[in-house]
Amino acid sequence: MKNRREKGQQQHPGPAAIVFGFDRATDEQSLCLFLQRFADKELLDVLLPRLEDNEISATVDSLTGIMRKHLSEKEYHRLFLAE
């Protein structure tokens, strides 16, 4: 069944739990859920082929810029590159 989770997989709240503007903690939780949903393989399999080259570059530039601003080089290597 498509909606059944494998044993041991964590189930995340649905999109209704994604709300912004109440307070910082809710915004952080919502952004986390939003990014997890955005990174879903099925979504990306549909979305990525439809992106224009400049949209791919802009997305990568934006995300790497955020990491560069808020992570040390050591954190970047450990957390993002898993080194």
C-alpha positions as CSV (number, residue, x, y, z in Angstrom):
1,M,0.0,0.0,0.0
2,K,1.3,3.4,-0.9
3,N,0.3,5.2,2.3
4,R,1.6,2.6,4.7
5,R,5.0,3.4,6.3
6,E,7.7,0.8,6.6
7,K,8.3,-0.3,10.1
8,G,10.8,2.1,11.7
9,Q,10.1,5.0,9.3
10,Q,9.1,8.2,11.0
11,Q,5.8,9.6,10.0
12,H,5.6,13.4,9.6
13,P,2.6,15.6,10.2
14,G,0.7,16.5,7.0
15,P,0.7,19.8,5.2
16,A,-1.9,21.3,7.5
17,A,0.8,21.5,10.2
18,I,2.8,23.9,8.0
19,V,1.9,27.4,9.1
20,F,3.9,30.6,9.3
21,G,3.6,33.8,11.2
22,F,2.5,32.7,14.6
23,D,5.8,32.7,16.4
24,R,9.5,31.7,15.8
25,A,9.2,28.2,17.1
26,T,6.2,27.4,14.8
27,D,7.9,29.0,11.9
28,E,11.0,26.8,12.4
29,Q,8.9,23.6,12.8
30,S,6.9,24.6,9.7
31,L,10.0,25.3,7.6
32,C,11.4,21.9,8.7
33,L,8.2,20.1,7.6
34,F,8.1,22.2,4.3
35,L,11.6,21.3,3.4
36,Q,11.1,17.6,4.2
37,R,8.0,17.6,2.0
38,F,9.8,19.5,-0.7
39,A,12.6,16.9,-0.7
40,D,10.2,14.0,-1.3
41,K,11.5,11.8,-4.1
42,E,8.1,11.5,-5.9
43,L,7.7,15.3,-5.9
44,L,11.2,15.9,-7.1
45,D,10.9,13.3,-9.8
46,V,8.0,15.4,-11.2
47,L,9.2,18.9,-10.4
48,L,12.9,18.8,-11.4
49,P,12.5,18.0,-15.1
50,R,10.2,21.0,-15.3
51,L,12.6,23.6,-13.8
52,E,14.5,25.9,-16.1
53,D,18.2,26.0,-15.9
54,N,18.2,29.4,-14.2
55,E,15.7,28.1,-11.6
56,I,18.0,25.2,-10.7
57,S,21.0,27.6,-10.4
58,A,18.9,30.1,-8.3
59,T,17.8,27.3,-5.9
60,V,21.3,26.0,-5.4
61,D,22.7,29.5,-5.0
62,S,20.0,30.4,-2.4
63,L,20.5,27.3,-0.3
64,T,24.3,27.3,-0.4
65,G,24.2,31.0,0.4
66,I,22.1,30.3,3.5
67,M,24.5,27.5,4.6
68,R,27.5,29.6,3.9
69,K,26.0,32.4,6.1
70,H,24.9,30.3,9.0
71,L,27.3,27.3,9.2
72,S,31.0,27.2,9.9
73,E,33.1,25.3,7.4
74,K,33.4,22.5,9.9
75,E,29.6,22.3,10.4
76,Y,29.0,22.4,6.6
77,H,31.4,19.4,6.1
78,R,30.0,17.4,9.0
79,L,26.2,18.2,8.6
80,F,25.8,18.7,4.9
81,L,28.6,16.7,3.3
82,A,28.4,14.1,6.1
83,E,32.2,13.9,6.2
